[in-house]
Amino acid sequence: MTGSTHPATATRPSIGRADKINLNTAPVSELVKLPHLSVRGVTAITEARAKSKFKDWNDFVARRVVPRFVRSELKELVTF
């Protein structure tokens, strides 16, 4: 552990870069482990993927499901 004091990583389990989460299939219990992703963000992802699965990173970004600063934190941690 790096000793990070960031609230998002200090209060809930975190994931490593090797443990990519599939945004199209991950249950809510996995999505909440992603950094900076609020309950609202998790809800936005689950609602968006229910309408249409994410094709790739560019599709996820184009849909503006979560704010830009959150997307930048997620890029290396997710897959589709």
Backbone as a printed PyTorch tensor [residue, N CA C, xyz], in Angstrom:
tensor([[[  0.8480,  -1.1790,   0.0000],
         [  0.0000,   0.0000,   0.0000],
         [  0.8860,   1.2320,   0.0000]],

        [[  0.5050,   2.2220,  -0.6980],
         [  1.3070,   3.4280,  -0.8380],
         [  1.0640,   4.4340,   0.2730]],

        [[  0.1680,   4.1630,   1.1470],
         [ -0.1510,   5.0800,   2.2240],
         [ -1.0260,   6.2330,   1.7790]],

        [[ -1.7360,   6.0380,   0.7310],
         [ -2.6080,   7.0790,   0.1940],
         [ -3.6810,   7.4430,   1.2080]],

        [[ -3.9450,   8.7290,   1.2910],
         [ -4.9940,   9.1800,   2.1970],
         [ -6.2040,   9.6690,   1.4370]],

        [[ -6.2600,   9.3830,   0.1580],
         [ -7.3930,   9.8340,  -0.6550],
         [ -8.6620,   9.1650,  -0.1550]],

        [[ -9.7140,   9.9190,   0.1060],
         [-10.9450,   9.3580,   0.6600],
         [-11.5450,   8.2380,  -0.1670]],

        [[-11.4870,   8.3230,  -1.4770],
         [-12.1160,   7.3030,  -2.3140],
         [-11.4370,   5.9570,  -2.1490]],

        [[-10.1200,   5.9530,  -1.9240],
         [ -9.4250,   4.6870,  -1.7710],
         [ -9.3140,   4.2770,  -0.3120]],

        [[ -9.4680,   5.2170,   0.6020],
         [ -9.3220,   4.9050,   2.0130],
         [-10.5840,   4.2930,   2.6090]],

        [[-11.7380,   4.5100,   2.0060],
         [-12.9780,   4.0750,   2.6250],
         [-13.6020,   2.8380,   1.9950]],

        [[-13.0470,   2.3810,   0.8890],
         [-13.6210,   1.1930,   0.2610],
         [-12.5300,   0.4000,  -0.4250]],

        [[-12.7950,  -0.8820,  -0.7180],
         [-11.7780,  -1.7060,  -1.3650],
         [-11.3930,  -1.1140,  -2.7110]],

        [[-10.1440,  -1.3080,  -3.0740],
         [ -9.6990,  -0.8110,  -4.3720],
         [ -9.2970,  -1.9810,  -5.2550]],

        [[ -9.1280,  -1.6860,  -6.5220],
         [ -8.7250,  -2.7210,  -7.4580],
         [ -7.3590,  -2.3790,  -8.0090]],

        [[ -6.6360,  -3.4020,  -8.4250],
         [ -5.3440,  -3.1860,  -9.0520],
         [ -5.4950,  -3.1080, -10.5580]],

        [[ -4.4620,  -2.6370, -11.2080],
         [ -4.5040,  -2.4980, -12.6640],
         [ -4.6440,  -3.8530, -13.3570]],

        [[ -4.2070,  -4.9210, -12.7180],
         [ -4.3050,  -6.2510, -13.3230],
         [ -5.7260,  -6.8050, -13.2360]],

        [[ -6.5420,  -6.2440, -12.3600],
         [ -7.9050,  -6.7260, -12.1390],
         [ -8.9180,  -5.8430, -12.8530]],

        [[ -8.8220,  -5.7470, -14.1630],
         [ -9.7290,  -4.8650, -14.9000],
         [-11.1780,  -5.3090, -14.7320]],

        [[-12.0510,  -4.3340, -14.6010],
         [-13.4770,  -4.5760, -14.4300],
         [-14.1820,  -4.3130, -15.7530]],

        [[-15.0080,  -5.2590, -16.1700],
         [-15.7680,  -5.1040, -17.4060],
         [-17.0050,  -4.2690, -17.0990]],

        [[-17.0610,  -3.0770, -17.6780],
         [-18.1840,  -2.1760, -17.3940],
         [-19.5060,  -2.6860, -17.9390]],

        [[-19.4730,  -3.6180, -18.8590],
         [-20.7110,  -4.1690, -19.4110],
         [-21.2940,  -5.2910, -18.5590]],

        [[-20.4680,  -5.9400, -17.7640],
         [-20.9420,  -7.1260, -17.0430],
         [-20.7500,  -7.0850, -15.5280]],

        [[-19.9490,  -6.1750, -15.0420],
         [-19.6310,  -6.1480, -13.6100],
         [-20.8580,  -5.8280, -12.7650]],

        [[-21.0310,  -6.5580, -11.6670],
         [-22.1270,  -6.2260, -10.7500],
         [-21.7990,  -4.9300, -10.0020]],

        [[-22.7940,  -4.3460,  -9.4150],
         [-22.6200,  -3.1050,  -8.6580],
         [-21.5340,  -3.2720,  -7.5970]],

        [[-21.4720,  -4.4360,  -6.9700],
         [-20.4730,  -4.6740,  -5.9230],
         [-19.0460,  -4.5380,  -6.4400]],

        [[-18.8230,  -4.7410,  -7.7270],
         [-17.5050,  -4.5410,  -8.3310],
         [-17.3230,  -3.0970,  -8.7830]],

        [[-18.3620,  -2.5100,  -9.3410],
         [-18.2650,  -1.1320,  -9.8350],
         [-17.9280,  -0.1480,  -8.7200]],

        [[-18.4360,  -0.3850,  -7.5230],
         [-18.1750,   0.5430,  -6.4180],
         [-16.7110,   0.5330,  -5.9880]],

        [[-15.9460,  -0.4410,  -6.4160],
         [-14.5220,  -0.5070,  -6.0880],
         [-13.6880,   0.4370,  -6.9500]],

        [[-14.2710,   0.9320,  -8.0250],
         [-13.5360,   1.8260,  -8.9160],
         [-13.3440,   3.1930,  -8.2650]],

        [[-12.1660,   3.8010,  -8.4410],
         [-11.8890,   5.0890,  -7.7910],
         [-12.7540,   6.2240,  -8.3190]],

        [[-13.1500,   7.0890,  -7.4230],
         [-13.9100,   8.3120,  -7.7310],
         [-15.2970,   8.0490,  -8.3040]],

        [[-15.7540,   6.8220,  -8.2830],
         [-17.0660,   6.5130,  -8.8420],
         [-18.0930,   6.5250,  -7.7120]],

        [[-18.9700,   7.4990,  -7.7460],
         [-20.0030,   7.6480,  -6.7240],
         [-21.1650,   6.7010,  -7.0100]],

        [[-22.1100,   6.6610,  -6.0980],
         [-23.3260,   5.8770,  -6.3100],
         [-24.0240,   6.3710,  -7.5730]],

        [[-24.0300,   7.6700,  -7.7550],
         [-24.6380,   8.2490,  -8.9590],
         [-23.9160,   7.7700, -10.2280]],

        [[-22.5930,   7.6960, -10.1750],
         [-21.8160,   7.2160, -11.3130],
         [-22.0800,   5.7520, -11.6130]],

        [[-22.1500,   4.9420, -10.5630],
         [-22.4560,   3.5150, -10.7360],
         [-23.8400,   3.3560, -11.3560]],

        [[-24.7950,   4.1170, -10.8620],
         [-26.1520,   4.0690, -11.4130],
         [-26.1580,   4.4870, -12.8760]],

        [[-25.4190,   5.5260, -13.2060],
         [-25.3500,   5.9940, -14.5940],
         [-24.7750,   4.9140, -15.5070]],

        [[-23.7530,   4.2160, -15.0460],
         [-23.1530,   3.1420, -15.8430],
         [-24.1400,   2.0060, -16.0360]],

        [[-24.8050,   1.5750, -14.9640],
         [-25.7320,   0.4500, -15.0950],
         [-26.9290,   0.8030, -15.9690]],

        [[-27.4000,   2.0390, -15.8800],
         [-28.5230,   2.4540, -16.7340],
         [-28.0970,   2.5550, -18.1980]],

        [[-26.9110,   3.0910, -18.4390],
         [-26.4270,   3.2350, -19.8210],
         [-26.1910,   1.8770, -20.4660]],

        [[-25.5960,   0.9440, -19.7320],
         [-25.3190,  -0.3660, -20.3250],
         [-26.5930,  -1.1870, -20.4990]],

        [[-27.6340,  -0.8940, -19.7170],
         [-28.9140,  -1.5860, -19.8910],
         [-29.5560,  -1.1950, -21.2170]],

        [[-29.3370,   0.0380, -21.6350],
         [-29.8700,   0.5050, -22.9220],
         [-29.0710,  -0.0650, -24.0800]],

        [[-27.7530,  -0.0820, -23.9250],
         [-26.8610,  -0.5710, -24.9710],
         [-25.4790,  -0.7850, -24.3660]],

        [[-24.9200,  -1.9640, -24.5730],
         [-23.5890,  -2.2590, -24.0480],
         [-22.5750,  -1.2720, -24.6160]],

        [[-21.5460,  -0.9830, -23.8420],
         [-20.4690,  -0.1250, -24.3120],
         [-19.6350,  -0.9100, -25.3180]],

        [[-19.3460,  -0.3050, -26.4590],
         [-18.5620,  -0.9800, -27.4990],
         [-17.0800,  -0.9970, -27.1480]],

        [[-16.6000,   0.1250, -26.6500],
         [-15.1860,   0.2840, -26.3230],
         [-15.0110,   1.5700, -25.5260]],

        [[-13.7530,   1.9130, -25.2590],
         [-13.4840,   3.1170, -24.4690],
         [-14.0610,   4.3640, -25.1340]],

        [[-13.8850,   4.4850, -26.4450],
         [-14.3760,   5.6700, -27.1570],
         [-15.8920,   5.8110, -27.0460]],

        [[-16.5980,   4.6970, -27.0880],
         [-18.0540,   4.7250, -26.9350],
         [-18.4230,   5.1820, -25.5210]],

        [[-17.7260,   4.6650, -24.5260],
         [-17.9690,   5.0570, -23.1380],
         [-17.7570,   6.5600, -22.9570]],

        [[-16.6670,   7.0780, -23.4970],
         [-16.3640,   8.5100, -23.3990],
         [-17.4100,   9.3390, -24.1340]],

        [[-17.7760,   8.9100, -25.3340],
         [-18.7350,   9.6630, -26.1500],
         [-20.0930,   9.7850, -25.4680]],

        [[-20.4680,   8.7980, -24.6860],
         [-21.7670,   8.8350, -24.0080],
         [-21.7760,   9.7310, -22.7750]],

        [[-20.6180,  10.1520, -22.3210],
         [-20.4980,  11.0410, -21.1560],
         [-21.2760,  10.5220, -19.9480]],

        [[-21.0460,   9.2690, -19.6530],
         [-21.7470,   8.6200, -18.5470],
         [-21.2800,   9.1690, -17.1980]],

        [[-19.9960,   9.4370, -17.0840],
         [-19.4260,   9.9830, -15.8510],
         [-18.5620,  11.1950, -16.2090]],

        [[-18.2640,  12.0510, -15.2400],
         [-17.4490,  13.2390, -15.5180],
         [-16.0480,  12.8930, -16.0410]],

        [[-15.4520,  13.8370, -16.7310],
         [-14.1340,  13.6450, -17.3470],
         [-13.0760,  13.2100, -16.3370]],

        [[-13.0360,  13.8420, -15.1560],
         [-11.9940,  13.4800, -14.1850],
         [-12.1510,  12.0330, -13.7150]],

        [[-13.3730,  11.5390, -13.6720],
         [-13.6040,  10.1430, -13.2940],
         [-13.1480,   9.2300, -14.4290]],

        [[-13.4920,   9.5870, -15.6510],
         [-13.0690,   8.7760, -16.8040],
         [-11.5590,   8.6130, -16.8350]],

        [[-10.8240,   9.6860, -16.5740],
         [ -9.3630,   9.5970, -16.6270],
         [ -8.8300,   8.6260, -15.5740]],

        [[ -9.4950,   8.5300, -14.4450],
         [ -9.0910,   7.5880, -13.3990],
         [ -9.4570,   6.1440, -13.7520]],

        [[-10.4910,   5.9690, -14.5450],
         [-10.9870,   4.6320, -14.8690],
         [-10.2860,   3.9700, -16.0460]],

        [[ -9.7050,   4.7580, -16.9240],
         [ -9.2380,   4.2520, -18.2160],
         [ -8.4020,   2.9790, -18.1240]],

        [[ -7.4640,   2.9100, -17.2360],
         [ -6.5800,   1.7450, -17.1320],
         [ -7.1650,   0.6250, -16.2640]],

        [[ -8.3290,   0.8600, -15.6950],
         [ -8.9100,  -0.1060, -14.7590],
         [-10.1030,  -0.8650, -15.3080]],

        [[-10.5700,  -0.4750, -16.4940],
         [-11.7870,  -1.0920, -17.0270],
         [-11.5730,  -1.6930, -18.4110]],

        [[-12.4940,  -2.5630, -18.7540],
         [-12.5250,  -3.1850, -20.0660],
         [-13.9790,  -3.2770, -20.4910]],

        [[-14.1970,  -3.7340, -21.7240],
         [-15.5610,  -3.7930, -22.2570],
         [-15.8250,  -5.1310, -22.9060]]])
